[in-house]
Amino acid sequence: MRLLHTMLRVGNLEESLKFYCDVLGMKLLRQKDYPSGEFTLAFIGYGDESDNTVIELTYNWGVDKYELGNAYGHIALGVDDIYSTCEQIKNRGGKVVREPGPMKHGSTVIAFVEDPNGYKIELIQLGTQGSAQKQESTEKLVTQ
């Protein structure tokens, strides 16, 4: 098995595509209208669906807002330079809602941005997350 996609319902498909593609640098992989069901699906991501997990944006025609509820958490993206990435996001009109820095009870460097619908996207500085540090320590022990 493999994780294929995460689906988010959006109130304005064009605004959402602009955020995910222009601000976060994803690509629109495919988009299709379903007139009989009155909805549009758009699949976006950093690489082809055959090799990468992607995001499915679902726009239900005529619905411009959703209640996000309190069960949804966030999508996480790994980045090489979290500080530069946050500056680029701001310069492209994105909203950083938590500036980069270590997480509250750990050493992983994170930041949060928010899409036009209020969904949170966590940015994680690659190499700082606990599992990566643990793996590096294990690799060093094995090679010594």
C-alpha positions, 0 to 999 in steps of 0.5 A, a space after each residue: 500500500 502507498 499513501 495517494 493523496 489528501 483531500 481538502 474541500 475549498 471555497 474558491 478553487 482559483 484562489 487555492 490553486 494560486 496559493 498552492 502553486 504560486 506561493 508553495 511551488 506545487 504544480 497542477 497535475 490534473 483538473 476535471 469538472 464533474 457537471 452532473 455532481 456539480 464539483 471540480 477536482 484538482 490534483 496538485 503536488 511536487 511530482 507525478 502522482 505515480 511516485 508522489 503523494 499529492 493533494 486533491 482540492 475539491 470544489 463543490 460548486 456554489 459552496 464558498 466556505 466550510 467549517 474546518 472543525 477541530 479534528 483536522 490538524 495540518 499538512 506537513 512539508 519538509 524544506 531545506 531552509 525554513 527561514 528563507 522559505 518563510 520569507 519567500 512565502 511572505 513575499 508571494 503573499 502567503 500568510 505565516 502564522 507561526 514564525 520558524 523556530 524550535 517546536 515547543 517541547 523539542 528541537 525540530 525547527 518548524 513554522 506554520 502557514 495558512 492557506 486561503 481556506 484556513 488550513 494549516 501547513 506545517 513547514 519542517 526544517 529537514 534534518 531537525 526532526 527527531 526521527 532524522 536525528 535518531 536515524 543519523 545517530 544510528 547510522 554513525 554507530 553502525 559505520 564506526 
